[in-house]
């Protein structure tokens, strides 16, 4: 076989937009369709917003207006406005931007010279307008290509920048913006920037007290004491202890970026918490007893932070700057000083925390024997864990390019598990098989996680016993039949996660798998339908003689067909907590005494087979 020539003609230089469009994952993580909080369309919005928020941080512009309608995004800020002569370069030339000049942007989070360009390249259309010094300029792009460059004109508009874009449907297939994800992102911006007003489709996002408001708005029930709120230059913390939950919950941020996987600053904060309480009470308490039930938020500002992944979910850097202390030393000194002072001045709160630590110590000692047995069991099971069919990539492998795709399907029954196992992508998709209905955990203590073998193995498979920092799968997907039993198993699993690992739900990792109810086909085409409306549309396309199959359970769907439903076209419903619903209220509603309210909810929301048959007969 002749060797191909290797000449100058083989060397190809991609221009900036071609490179971004060819390798979008390098710039914005995974693409997705908007059903997950870390899908690309939210990263696009975030990159534009980061630039507007950086303007507020620099003291320019107190309001940002956002509107999203029919997939089009408009962001208008009232900052300084991009310098008109460089406006086109700033949104279309890699490595161009003011973030390189530390005088203009000292501790910004916007991607150095890449953010706006990535949005531009991955948008169907992208328009930028800057207003400053009584003048304005507008430029329009399509898929990163400049198509209109207007001359600078006189203008009476308020200074600032307006960016309009629509994500490219050929890159983000069938995407939709989920408002809850956007609202969560905007609240974080508001909490981290007290005094900033964000308007989103007419709704106002504003915080007066920063991280104190964040904790107050996100608490799941009563606390043991008032929120401790401490601030200094470049650092802010808020801290309390939950009266109900035993797990640790952290909200951590670096330069305004929500680091959902923690990192150097979160580790340092947890260490400093232990050291400060040990020193204050002069007792060598176990770290887990000190941190049990902690609900805390920490925000630090770092010069040139180094993140461990492109989507900036974990801080890797340890330095504040060339001459400053390390992040660890900086946080430790702040806590030693400010938290210690607070405890001395507030003896009642100090006493409440002391009693809580003693209670945790007693509980841990009672649990230690059960935990040891459970760990030994899990170790043996992990060598031949017949419940888990693992995949090759994992979410906690921060260098793996497909880590964001990692998914664990939780299934019930051998037939459903078998279909998914045979049709899954072994690189990124794992399957955990339940045997029958899981235990109802409502109002039980964490002891049950260790005593119940199935729950203990699930906890071990996810690697979440000590928090989410080493979570092994980005997406945890409950895959049950769409019938009464399937709905019940779904509720029992959601209860398990809400009761013992609420942060998994809060951070947007839990989903329900949608599976088709019908298959409609003729000799030429096949359609899978997820609703009665889709079935009618498919019938119209395939004609009156089309063959209709109704799927009663996942086990009935062959592996060859199943790969369509867990591949590129997977449909996932995120399990989300509304801002006003506490976990305690949700659990009481779904799993408490069988109230008429819940019966009514299930009757109204669960579509059982009889309804579908009635509709089918009516349609015919």
C-alpha positions as CSV (number, residue, x, y, z in Angstrom):
1,X,0.0,0.0,0.0
2,X,1.5,3.4,-1.1
3,X,2.2,5.9,1.7
4,X,0.3,9.2,1.5
5,X,2.6,12.2,0.8
6,X,3.2,14.5,3.7
7,X,3.7,18.0,2.2
8,X,2.9,21.6,3.0
9,X,-0.5,21.0,1.5
10,X,-1.3,18.7,4.5
11,X,-0.7,21.5,7.0
12,X,-4.0,23.2,7.6
13,X,-4.5,26.3,9.8
14,X,-8.0,26.7,11.1
15,X,-9.2,30.2,11.7
16,X,-10.6,31.1,15.2
17,X,-14.3,30.4,14.4
18,X,-13.6,27.1,12.5
19,X,-11.6,25.8,15.5
20,X,-14.4,26.6,18.0
21,X,-17.0,25.1,15.7
22,X,-14.9,22.0,15.1
23,X,-14.1,21.5,18.8
24,X,-16.9,23.3,20.8
25,X,-16.4,21.0,23.8
26,X,-12.9,22.5,24.4
27,X,-14.5,25.9,25.0
28,X,-17.9,25.2,26.6
29,X,-17.9,21.6,27.9
30,X,-20.7,19.5,26.6
31,X,-23.3,20.6,24.1
32,X,-26.6,19.1,25.3
33,X,-30.2,20.3,24.6
34,X,-30.7,22.4,27.6
35,X,-32.2,19.7,29.9
36,X,-29.0,19.8,32.1
37,X,-27.8,22.8,34.0
38,X,-24.3,22.5,32.5
39,X,-25.4,22.2,28.9
40,X,-23.7,24.6,26.4
41,X,-26.5,27.0,25.9
42,X,-26.2,28.1,29.6
43,X,-22.4,28.4,29.3
44,X,-23.0,30.8,26.3
45,X,-25.3,32.9,28.4
46,X,-22.9,32.8,31.3
47,X,-19.9,34.0,29.1
48,X,-21.8,37.1,28.0
49,X,-23.1,37.7,31.5
50,X,-19.7,37.4,33.1
51,X,-18.5,40.3,31.1
52,X,-21.4,42.5,32.2
53,X,-21.0,41.5,35.9
54,X,-17.3,42.3,35.6
55,X,-18.3,45.8,34.6
56,X,-20.4,46.1,37.8
57,X,-17.5,44.8,39.9
58,X,-15.3,47.6,38.3
59,X,-17.9,50.1,39.5
60,X,-19.6,50.7,36.2
61,X,-23.4,50.0,35.8
62,X,-25.7,48.7,38.5
63,X,-28.3,47.0,36.3
64,X,-28.2,44.2,33.7
65,X,-31.3,43.4,31.6
66,X,-31.8,39.9,30.1
67,X,-34.6,38.7,27.9
68,X,-34.9,35.2,26.4
69,X,-37.7,34.5,23.9
70,X,-38.0,31.8,21.2
71,X,-34.3,30.8,21.8
72,X,-33.0,34.3,21.3
73,X,-31.0,35.9,24.1
74,X,-30.5,39.6,24.7
75,X,-28.2,40.9,27.4
76,X,-27.9,44.7,28.0
77,X,-25.6,46.2,30.6
78,X,-24.9,49.8,31.5
79,X,-21.2,49.5,32.0
80,X,-18.4,51.4,30.3
81,X,-19.2,50.0,26.8
82,X,-16.6,48.1,24.7
83,X,-14.2,50.7,23.1
84,X,-15.8,51.3,19.7
85,X,-12.6,51.0,17.7
86,X,-11.8,47.6,19.1
87,X,-15.4,46.2,19.4
88,X,-15.2,43.8,16.5
89,X,-11.8,42.5,17.6
90,X,-13.1,41.9,21.1
91,X,-15.9,39.5,19.9
92,X,-14.0,37.9,17.0
93,X,-10.3,37.7,17.6
94,X,-8.9,35.0,20.0
95,X,-6.5,36.4,22.7
96,X,-8.0,39.9,22.4
97,X,-9.5,41.5,25.5
98,X,-9.0,43.8,28.4
99,X,-8.7,40.9,30.8
100,X,-5.0,40.7,29.9
101,X,-4.5,44.2,31.4
102,X,-4.8,43.7,35.2
103,X,-5.3,47.4,35.7
104,X,-8.7,47.2,34.0
105,X,-9.9,43.8,35.3
106,X,-8.0,42.6,38.5
107,X,-10.0,39.6,39.6
108,X,-12.4,38.8,36.8
109,X,-13.9,35.5,35.9
110,X,-14.6,36.0,32.2
111,X,-12.6,33.7,29.9
112,X,-9.5,35.5,28.9
113,X,-10.0,36.5,25.3
114,X,-12.3,33.5,24.5
115,X,-15.7,33.9,26.0
116,X,-17.6,36.2,23.7
117,X,-15.8,34.7,20.7
118,X,-17.1,31.2,21.6
119,X,-20.6,32.6,21.8
120,X,-20.2,34.4,18.5
121,X,-18.8,31.3,16.7
122,X,-21.5,28.9,18.1
123,X,-24.5,31.2,17.4
124,X,-26.8,31.3,14.4
125,X,-26.5,35.0,14.6
126,X,-24.7,37.4,17.0
127,X,-25.1,41.1,17.2
128,X,-23.0,43.5,19.4
129,X,-23.7,47.1,20.1
130,X,-21.5,49.3,22.2
131,X,-22.4,52.9,23.4
132,X,-19.9,55.3,25.0
133,X,-19.0,58.9,24.9
134,X,-22.3,59.8,23.1
135,X,-21.5,57.4,20.2
136,X,-22.5,53.9,19.2
137,X,-21.4,51.1,16.9
138,X,-23.2,47.9,15.8
139,X,-21.8,44.8,14.2
140,X,-23.6,41.6,13.1
141,X,-22.2,38.1,12.7
142,X,-23.6,34.8,11.4
143,X,-21.8,31.6,12.8
144,X,-18.9,33.8,13.7
145,X,-18.6,35.4,10.2
146,X,-18.9,39.3,10.1
147,X,-21.9,40.1,7.8
148,X,-22.5,43.8,8.7
149,X,-20.2,46.5,10.1
150,X,-22.0,49.8,10.7
151,X,-20.1,53.0,11.0
152,X,-19.8,54.8,14.3
153,X,-22.8,57.1,14.9
154,X,-23.9,59.8,17.3
155,X,-26.2,58.4,20.0
156,X,-28.3,59.6,23.0
157,X,-28.5,56.0,24.4
158,X,-27.1,55.3,27.9
159,X,-23.6,53.9,27.7
160,X,-23.0,50.2,27.9
161,X,-23.1,47.0,25.8
162,X,-25.9,45.1,24.2
163,X,-25.4,41.6,22.9
164,X,-28.1,39.6,21.0
165,X,-27.5,36.0,19.9
166,X,-29.3,32.8,19.1
167,X,-27.5,29.5,19.7
168,X,-26.9,27.5,16.5
169,X,-29.5,24.7,16.2
170,X,-27.0,22.6,14.2
171,X,-24.7,22.6,17.2
172,X,-27.2,22.5,20.0
173,X,-29.8,20.2,18.6
174,X,-33.5,20.8,19.6
175,X,-32.3,23.0,22.5
176,X,-34.6,24.7,25.0
177,X,-33.8,27.1,27.8
178,X,-35.1,25.9,31.2
179,X,-36.0,28.9,33.3
180,X,-35.2,27.3,36.6
181,X,-31.5,26.8,35.6
182,X,-31.2,30.4,34.5
183,X,-32.9,31.7,37.6
184,X,-30.5,29.7,39.8
185,X,-27.5,31.2,37.9
186,X,-28.9,34.7,38.2
187,X,-29.6,34.4,41.9
188,X,-25.9,33.4,42.4
189,X,-24.8,36.5,40.5
190,X,-27.1,38.6,42.8
191,X,-25.9,37.0,46.0
192,X,-22.2,37.5,45.0
193,X,-22.7,41.1,43.9
194,X,-24.9,42.8,46.5
195,X,-26.4,46.0,45.0
196,X,-26.5,44.6,41.5
197,X,-30.0,44.5,39.9
198,X,-30.6,41.8,37.2
199,X,-33.9,41.9,35.3
200,X,-34.8,38.6,33.5
201,X,-37.9,38.7,31.4
202,X,-39.3,41.3,33.8
203,X,-38.4,39.5,37.0
204,X,-36.0,41.2,39.4
205,X,-33.0,39.4,41.0
206,X,-31.4,41.5,43.8
207,X,-29.6,40.8,47.1
208,X,-28.8,43.2,49.9
209,X,-26.9,40.8,52.2
210,X,-24.9,38.6,49.9
211,X,-24.1,35.1,51.0
212,X,-26.3,35.5,54.1
213,X,-29.3,35.8,51.7
214,X,-28.1,32.8,49.8
215,X,-28.2,30.6,52.8
216,X,-31.4,32.0,54.1
217,X,-33.1,31.4,50.7
218,X,-31.8,27.8,50.4
219,X,-32.2,26.4,53.9
220,X,-34.3,23.2,53.9
221,X,-35.8,23.7,57.4
222,X,-35.0,25.0,60.8
223,X,-31.5,25.8,61.9
224,X,-29.8,25.4,65.3
225,X,-28.6,29.1,65.3
226,X,-28.7,32.4,63.4
227,X,-26.5,32.6,60.3
228,X,-23.0,33.7,61.1
229,X,-21.9,36.2,58.3
230,X,-18.3,37.3,58.1
231,X,-16.6,39.5,55.4
232,X,-13.3,41.0,54.6
233,X,-11.5,42.1,51.4
234,X,-11.6,39.3,48.9
235,X,-13.5,36.8,51.2
236,X,-17.0,36.3,52.5
237,X,-18.5,33.4,54.4
238,X,-21.9,32.5,55.8
239,X,-22.4,29.6,58.1
240,X,-25.1,27.8,60.1
241,X,-26.1,24.3,61.2
242,X,-29.2,22.4,60.0
243,X,-31.5,21.1,62.7
244,X,-32.8,18.2,60.5
245,X,-30.1,17.2,57.9
246,X,-26.9,15.5,58.9
247,X,-25.0,16.0,55.7
248,X,-22.6,18.9,55.0
249,X,-23.7,21.4,52.4
250,X,-21.4,23.9,50.8
251,X,-21.9,26.7,48.2
252,X,-18.4,27.8,47.1
253,X,-17.4,30.5,44.6
254,X,-14.2,31.9,43.1
255,X,-14.3,35.3,41.4
256,X,-18.1,34.8,41.0
257,X,-17.8,31.4,39.5
258,X,-19.9,28.7,41.2
259,X,-17.4,25.9,41.9
260,X,-19.8,23.0,42.2
261,X,-17.0,20.5,42.7
262,X,-15.2,22.6,45.3
263,X,-11.5,22.6,45.1
264,X,-8.6,24.3,47.0
265,X,-10.7,27.0,48.6
266,X,-13.5,24.6,49.8
267,X,-11.0,22.1,51.2
268,X,-9.2,24.9,53.0
269,X,-12.5,26.2,54.4
270,X,-13.4,22.8,55.8
271,X,-10.0,22.4,57.3
272,X,-10.1,25.9,58.9
273,X,-13.6,25.2,60.3
274,X,-12.2,22.2,62.1
275,X,-9.1,23.9,63.4
276,X,-11.0,27.0,64.6
277,X,-13.6,25.0,66.5
278,X,-11.0,22.7,68.0
279,X,-8.9,25.7,69.2
280,X,-11.9,27.6,70.5
281,X,-13.3,24.6,72.6
282,X,-9.8,23.3,73.3
283,X,-10.9,19.8,72.4
284,X,-9.5,17.5,69.7
285,X,-12.9,16.7,68.2
286,X,-13.2,14.4,65.1
287,X,-13.5,16.5,61.9
288,X,-16.7,14.7,60.9
289,X,-18.4,15.6,64.2
290,X,-17.5,19.3,63.8
291,X,-18.7,19.4,60.2
292,X,-21.9,17.4,60.6
293,X,-25.0,19.4,59.6
294,X,-22.9,22.4,58.5
295,X,-24.6,24.6,55.8
296,X,-22.1,27.1,54.6
297,X,-21.2,29.4,51.7
298,X,-17.8,30.8,50.9
299,X,-16.7,33.2,48.2
300,X,-13.1,34.2,47.5
301,X,-11.5,36.5,45.0
302,X,-8.2,35.2,43.6
303,X,-5.7,36.8,41.2
304,X,-5.5,34.6,38.0
305,X,-7.3,31.5,39.4
306,X,-6.4,28.1,37.8
307,X,-9.4,25.8,37.3
308,X,-9.1,22.1,36.9
309,X,-11.6,22.0,33.9
310,X,-12.7,24.3,31.2
311,X,-16.1,24.7,32.8
312,X,-14.5,26.0,36.0
313,X,-16.3,23.8,38.4
314,X,-13.2,23.1,40.6
315,X,-10.5,25.4,41.7
316,X,-7.0,24.0,41.4
317,X,-4.7,27.0,42.1
318,X,-3.2,27.5,45.5
319,X,-1.8,31.1,45.0
320,X,-3.5,34.4,45.6
321,X,-0.9,36.1,43.5
322,X,2.9,36.5,43.0
323,X,3.4,38.1,46.4
324,X,0.2,37.1,48.3
325,X,-0.4,34.1,50.6
326,X,-1.7,30.8,49.4
327,X,-5.5,30.3,49.3
328,X,-5.2,27.9,52.2
329,X,-3.2,30.3,54.4
330,X,-5.5,33.2,53.4
331,X,-8.7,31.3,54.4
332,X,-7.2,29.8,57.5
333,X,-6.0,33.2,58.8
334,X,-9.4,34.8,58.1
335,X,-11.3,32.0,59.9
336,X,-8.9,31.9,62.9
337,X,-9.4,35.6,63.4
338,X,-13.0,36.4,62.4
339,X,-14.8,33.2,63.4
340,X,-12.9,32.9,66.7
341,X,-13.8,36.5,67.5
342,X,-17.5,35.9,66.6
343,X,-17.7,32.8,68.9
344,X,-16.1,34.8,71.8
345,X,-18.7,37.6,71.4
346,X,-21.7,35.2,70.9
347,X,-21.5,32.7,73.7
348,X,-25.1,31.4,73.2
349,X,-24.3,30.4,69.6
350,X,-21.0,28.9,70.7
351,X,-22.8,26.8,73.3
352,X,-25.4,25.5,70.7
353,X,-22.6,24.5,68.4
354,X,-20.7,22.7,71.2
355,X,-23.7,20.7,72.1
356,X,-24.3,19.8,68.4
357,X,-20.7,18.5,68.1
358,X,-21.2,16.3,71.2
359,X,-24.4,14.9,69.8
360,X,-22.7,14.2,66.5
361,X,-19.9,12.4,68.3
362,X,-22.3,10.2,70.2
363,X,-24.2,9.3,67.0
364,X,-21.0,8.6,65.1
365,X,-19.8,6.2,67.8
366,X,-23.2,4.4,67.7
367,X,-22.9,4.1,63.9
368,X,-19.3,3.2,63.7
369,X,-19.8,-0.6,64.0
370,X,-22.6,-0.6,61.4
371,X,-20.4,1.6,59.1
372,X,-17.5,-0.8,59.3
373,X,-19.7,-3.8,58.4
374,X,-21.2,-1.8,55.6
375,X,-17.8,-0.8,54.2
376,X,-16.5,-4.3,54.4
377,X,-19.6,-5.5,52.5
378,X,-19.2,-2.8,49.9
379,X,-15.6,-3.7,49.4
380,X,-16.4,-7.3,48.8
381,X,-19.3,-6.3,46.6
382,X,-17.2,-3.9,44.5
383,X,-14.9,-6.8,43.5
384,X,-17.9,-8.6,42.1
385,X,-20.7,-6.1,42.4
386,X,-23.5,-7.7,40.3
387,X,-25.7,-4.6,40.8
388,X,-23.3,-2.2,39.0
389,X,-22.2,-2.4,35.4
390,X,-19.6,0.4,35.4
391,X,-18.4,2.5,32.5
392,X,-14.8,3.6,31.6
393,X,-15.0,7.4,32.1
394,X,-15.9,9.0,35.4
395,X,-17.0,12.5,36.4
396,X,-14.2,12.8,39.1
397,X,-11.6,12.3,36.4
398,X,-11.2,16.0,35.7
399,X,-8.8,15.4,32.8
400,X,-11.2,13.1,30.8
401,X,-12.8,14.9,27.9
402,X,-16.1,13.0,28.2
403,X,-16.5,13.3,32.0
404,X,-19.6,15.6,31.6
405,X,-21.4,12.8,29.7
406,X,-20.9,10.2,32.5
407,X,-24.3,8.7,33.5
408,X,-25.5,6.1,35.9
409,X,-28.9,4.6,35.1
410,X,-30.8,3.2,38.1
411,X,-33.1,0.5,36.8
412,X,-35.5,-2.0,38.4
413,X,-35.7,-5.6,37.3
414,X,-33.5,-7.8,35.2
415,X,-35.2,-7.3,31.9
416,X,-35.0,-3.4,32.0
417,X,-31.4,-3.6,33.3
418,X,-30.5,-6.1,30.5
419,X,-31.9,-3.9,27.7
420,X,-30.0,-0.8,29.0
421,X,-26.8,-2.8,29.7
422,X,-26.7,-4.2,26.1
423,X,-27.5,-0.9,24.4
424,X,-25.5,1.6,26.5
425,X,-22.2,3.4,25.6
426,X,-19.7,1.4,27.8
427,X,-17.4,4.5,27.8
428,X,-19.8,6.9,29.6
429,X,-22.9,5.0,30.7
430,X,-23.2,2.7,33.8
431,X,-26.2,0.7,35.1
432,X,-27.2,0.0,38.7
433,X,-29.8,-2.6,39.0
434,X,-32.4,-2.6,41.9
435,X,-34.2,-5.7,43.0
436,X,-37.8,-4.8,43.6
437,X,-39.0,-1.6,45.4
438,X,-36.4,0.2,47.5
439,X,-37.1,1.0,51.2
440,X,-39.1,4.1,52.1
441,X,-36.5,6.3,53.9
442,X,-38.9,9.0,54.9
443,X,-38.0,10.3,58.4
444,X,-35.3,7.5,58.9
445,X,-31.8,8.3,60.0
446,X,-28.6,7.8,57.9
447,X,-28.1,4.5,59.8
448,X,-30.4,2.9,57.2
449,X,-28.0,3.8,54.4
450,X,-25.4,1.5,56.0
451,X,-27.9,-1.2,57.2
452,X,-29.6,-1.5,53.8
453,X,-27.2,-3.4,51.5
454,X,-28.8,-1.9,48.3
455,X,-28.5,1.7,49.5
456,X,-25.0,1.1,50.8
457,X,-23.9,-0.2,47.4
458,X,-25.6,2.7,45.6
459,X,-23.8,5.2,47.8
460,X,-20.5,3.4,47.1
461,X,-21.2,3.3,43.4
462,X,-21.8,7.1,43.4
463,X,-18.9,7.7,45.8
464,X,-20.9,10.3,47.7
465,X,-20.6,9.2,51.3
466,X,-18.4,12.2,52.2
467,X,-19.9,14.8,49.8
468,X,-20.0,15.5,46.1
469,X,-16.4,16.3,45.5
470,X,-15.6,12.8,44.1
471,X,-19.0,12.1,42.6
472,X,-18.4,9.4,39.9
473,X,-21.2,10.3,37.5
474,X,-22.4,13.7,36.3
475,X,-25.9,12.4,35.5
476,X,-27.8,10.1,37.9
477,X,-30.9,8.9,35.9
478,X,-33.8,7.0,37.4
479,X,-35.1,4.6,34.7
480,X,-38.4,3.0,35.7
481,X,-41.5,2.0,33.9
482,X,-44.1,4.7,33.2
483,X,-46.8,2.9,35.3
484,X,-48.0,3.0,38.9
485,X,-45.2,0.8,40.2
486,X,-42.6,2.7,38.2
487,X,-43.9,6.0,39.6
488,X,-43.7,4.6,43.2
489,X,-40.1,3.4,42.7
490,X,-39.2,6.8,41.3
491,X,-40.7,8.5,44.4
492,X,-38.9,6.2,46.8
493,X,-35.5,6.9,45.1
494,X,-36.1,10.6,45.0
495,X,-36.9,10.4,48.8
496,X,-33.6,8.5,49.4
497,X,-31.6,11.2,47.7
498,X,-33.5,14.1,49.2
499,X,-33.3,12.6,52.7
500,X,-29.6,11.8,52.7
501,X,-27.9,13.4,49.7
502,X,-29.9,16.6,49.0
503,X,-26.9,18.3,47.4
504,X,-27.0,15.8,44.5
505,X,-30.5,17.1,43.7
506,X,-29.6,20.7,44.4
507,X,-26.6,20.7,42.1
508,X,-28.8,19.3,39.2
509,X,-27.4,15.8,38.9
510,X,-30.7,13.8,39.3
511,X,-33.0,13.1,36.3
512,X,-35.9,10.9,35.2
513,X,-35.5,9.0,31.9
514,X,-38.3,9.5,29.5
515,X,-39.1,6.4,27.5
516,X,-41.6,6.2,24.6
517,X,-45.1,5.0,25.1
518,X,-45.7,4.0,21.5
519,X,-43.9,2.9,18.3
520,X,-45.7,3.8,15.1
521,X,-44.3,2.4,11.8
522,X,-45.0,1.4,8.3
523,X,-42.7,-0.3,5.8
524,X,-40.8,3.0,5.2
525,X,-40.5,4.7,8.5
526,X,-40.6,4.2,12.3
527,X,-41.6,6.8,14.9
528,X,-41.2,6.6,18.7
529,X,-43.8,8.6,20.5
530,X,-43.6,10.0,24.0
531,X,-47.1,11.4,24.2
532,X,-50.5,11.0,22.7
533,X,-49.9,14.1,20.5
534,X,-46.7,12.6,19.1
535,X,-48.6,9.4,18.4
536,X,-51.3,11.3,16.4
537,X,-48.6,13.2,14.4
538,X,-46.8,9.9,13.6
539,X,-50.2,8.3,12.5
540,X,-50.7,11.2,10.2
541,X,-47.3,10.7,8.6
542,X,-47.5,6.8,8.4
543,X,-51.1,6.5,7.3
544,X,-54.1,4.6,8.6
545,X,-52.6,1.2,8.1
546,X,-49.6,1.9,10.4
547,X,-48.7,-0.6,13.0
548,X,-48.9,0.7,16.6
549,X,-47.1,-0.9,19.5
550,X,-47.7,0.3,23.0
551,X,-44.7,-0.3,25.3
552,X,-45.9,-1.4,28.8
553,X,-42.4,-1.6,30.4
554,X,-38.7,-1.0,29.7
555,X,-38.1,-4.7,29.5
556,X,-40.3,-5.0,26.4
557,X,-38.0,-2.6,24.4
558,X,-35.3,-4.5,22.6
559,X,-31.7,-3.4,23.1
560,X,-31.4,-2.4,19.5
561,X,-34.3,0.0,19.9
562,X,-33.2,1.1,23.4
563,X,-30.0,2.6,22.1
564,X,-32.1,5.3,20.4
565,X,-33.6,6.4,23.8
566,X,-30.3,6.6,25.7
567,X,-28.1,7.9,22.9
568,X,-28.0,11.3,21.1
569,X,-31.8,11.7,21.4
570,X,-32.1,10.9,25.1
571,X,-34.9,12.7,26.8
572,X,-34.3,13.5,30.5
573,X,-36.6,15.3,32.9
574,X,-34.4,17.1,35.6
575,X,-35.5,16.7,39.2
576,X,-35.5,20.3,40.4
577,X,-36.2,22.0,43.7
578,X,-38.1,25.2,43.4
579,X,-36.7,28.2,45.2
580,X,-39.6,28.3,47.6
581,X,-40.0,24.5,48.3
582,X,-38.0,23.1,51.1
583,X,-36.9,19.5,51.1
584,X,-38.9,18.9,54.4
585,X,-42.1,20.1,52.7
586,X,-41.5,18.0,49.6
587,X,-40.8,14.8,51.5
588,X,-43.9,15.4,53.7
589,X,-46.1,16.0,50.7
590,X,-44.8,12.9,48.8
591,X,-44.0,10.4,51.5
592,X,-45.8,11.5,54.7
593,X,-49.2,10.3,55.7
594,X,-51.3,9.7,52.6
595,X,-53.1,13.1,52.4
596,X,-56.0,13.8,50.0
597,X,-53.7,16.4,48.4
598,X,-51.2,13.8,47.3
599,X,-53.8,11.4,46.1
600,X,-55.3,14.2,44.0
601,X,-51.8,15.1,42.6
602,X,-51.0,11.5,41.6
603,X,-54.4,11.1,40.0
604,X,-54.0,14.3,38.0
605,X,-50.4,13.6,37.0
606,X,-50.0,9.9,36.5
607,X,-51.2,8.7,33.1
608,X,-52.0,5.1,33.4
609,X,-52.6,2.7,30.6
610,X,-56.4,2.9,30.8
611,X,-56.3,6.7,30.0
612,X,-54.1,5.9,26.9
613,X,-56.5,3.2,25.7
614,X,-59.5,5.6,26.1
615,X,-57.7,8.3,24.2
616,X,-56.7,5.8,21.5
617,X,-60.3,4.6,21.1
618,X,-61.5,8.2,21.0
619,X,-59.0,9.0,18.3
620,X,-60.1,6.1,16.2
